């Protein structure tokens, strides 16, 4: 299982965490996110680009706005990875090599 470091980079910003928390209640358009966080449209676009690149959100254009939802499959992958990471292993280097194959 390969888990992109971009996920952890995306999760390292408090505004992006707030965006994910907002999206956990369902689909939202960029305008709603912008108003909810009192951020500008370019700032929202920047954060959404990072979240989308990390695979954490899906986007769909609707008129002049983008609608966003959480990518539940990606969150499931992250949960699986974190579960694996937190378990004691006999030989972590060997397990890492096996995991990457």
C-alpha positions, 0 to 999 in steps of 0.5 A: 500500500502506497500512501502519498506524503501529500495526504499528510501535507494536506492535513497539516493546515488548519484551514484544510482540516476545517474544510474537511470537517465542513465536507463531512456533513455532505457536498458543499460548493466553494462559495459555502466553504468560502463564507463558512471560513471567511476566506477569499475565493483564491485562498479556497481554490488554493486549499481545494487544489491541495486537497484534491491533489492528495485525493481527499476530495472529489470536485464537480463543476456546477455552473460557475461554482465547484462542488466538493465531497469527501473521497471516502475511499481515500479516507478508508485507505488512510485509516488502513495505513494508520492501523498498520503503522500503529501495530507492532511488527517483528521487522518493520523494514521488511514489512515496509518493503513487502507493503510497497510491492 
